[in-house]
Amino acid sequence: MHYINYYNSPIGKITMGSDERSLIGLWLENAKYFGSTLQAEYKEKHLPIFDETKNWLDIYFSGKNPDFTPKLKLEGSDFQLTVWNILKEIPYGQTTTYGKIAQKIALQKEINKVSAQAVGGAVGRNPISIIIPCHRVIGHNGNLTGYAGGLEIKKLLLDNEKQRR
């Protein structure tokens, strides 16, 4: 069984999803792919993982870098998991590009090239937004591009981290 709970953030209502032990989703209201990792039936419930996640979000939205990460459980294709793990490595307050992530994967897999568009598709399907910082990925020319929660929210998150591009 999956469970949900809510967090009221400065950027709007956030829905958290859990399998009772780990965080499986963190979605902004009306975001593309909202609830993508939830089972068809789920219940609202108070869980310790939600308390931990709310604490993380409180710290984050206060403008600080949380020094812990709630227990996460990611399910996706091998490629998606590779991209999402790279996203977790992007330092607080910094950005990278889809192309740089593609280059990093190509090096890891010892292949010539990985499509930046394919990376963009995986980034966009990240089920645990903010904590897995897909908002820190920008276009090669420094433009804000693609964010399942909308570009205005992406800008607000980057501004929260004092990172303006």
N, C-alpha and C positions, 0 to 999 in steps of 0.2 A: 504494500500500500504506500502511496505517496501522500505527502502532506504539504500544506502551504501555510504561509503567514505573511504579514505585511509590514512594511516599514515606510513611514512618511518622511520623505527626504526633501531637501531644498529644491530638487529637480522634479518632484512629483512622487506619486505612490509607486513603491517597488514591491513586487511579489517575489517571495523566496520559496523555493521548492526543496523538499528533502525526502529521502528514503527512510528517514528516522535517525540515521546515523551520520549522514554526510549531506552537504549542500549539493544539490543536483541542478539548481537553476536560480538565477537572479535576473528578473526581467523588469524593465520599465514598462509602465502601463502603455498599451497600444503599440508596443515595439513589434517590429517584424519578427516572426518566429517566437512570439510570446508563448510560453508554456510548452516549448518544443520537446522537453524531456519528461514532461509529466505523463503519467498513465491517464487513460480516459476517465477513470474515477479517482478522485483524491478528496481529502478532507482538510479543513482548516484545523490546526492544532498548535498548541504551545509546545515547543521542543527546545532542549538545551542548545542544539546547533543554531536555532534561530536567534537565541539570546546572544550567542557568540558572534553571529553575523551582524546583528544589530549593533553590538559593541564596536565591531570593525568599521561599520558604516558611520557610526557616531564620530569615531576618531578621524576617518577619512574626510567627512564633510566639515570637520572643524579645521581643515587645512593641514592636517598632519599625516605622515605616512605611518599606517599601522605597522607594528613590529611583529605581527603574527598573521596567520592566515587560517580561517576556519577550515575544517576538514572538507575537501572537495572530492566529488566523484564525477568524472567526465566519461561520457559515452559518445563515441563517434567513430568515423572511419580512421584508419591509421594516419592518413594525411591530415585530417582535422585535428587529431590528438597531437600530432607533431607541431602544427601551427599554434594550437592553444598553449602548448608547453613553452614555445618560444615567446608567446605573448606574456607569459608569467615572468619572463626574464627582463622585460623592458622596465628600466628603473623609473621609480616615481618621479614625476616632473620632467621626464624626457620623452621623446618620440622617436619612431622609426618609420620606415616606409614599407609598403607592400613588396617593392622590389628588393629591398635589403633582406626581408624575411625569405623571399624566394631564393636569393643567393645563398643564404645560410643553409636552407634545406638542401639545395643542390650540392653544396660542399659536404654536408653531413652524409648524404646518400651517394656521394661520389658520382654524380651525373652532371651533364653539361648545363642543363637549364630546367628551372621550374617556373611555371607561369605565375606572374604577379596577379593575374586575374583569378587564378585558382586559389591563390593565397587569400585574395579578397573575399571569395566565396566562403572559405572556411572561417575567416575572421568574422564575417557577418553572421555566421551561425553559432558563434560562441554563446553557449547557454548560461554562462555565469558572468554577466557584464560587470563592469567596474572592478571587481576583485581580480578577474582575469582581464587585464586592461586593454581591450580592443580599441578603446577610444584614443590610445596613444599611437595608433597607426594612421599615418597621413599619406597624401599623395607625394610622388617624387619631386614635385615642384614646391612642396610646403603647403599646398592647399588642403583644407579639410575636405575629405571625401568619405562617402559611405559610412553610415552609422545606423544600426537597426533602430536606435531610439531617436534618430533625427540629428541633423548637423548642429542645431542650436544646443541640444543637450551635450553633444560632443564638445562644443566650444566651452560650455559651462564647466564640464568635468576638467578639461585642460586648464581653464582659468583657475579652478579650485586648486590645481596643483601648481599654479603660478607659471604655467607654460603657455605662452602665446606664440602662435605661428601665423 
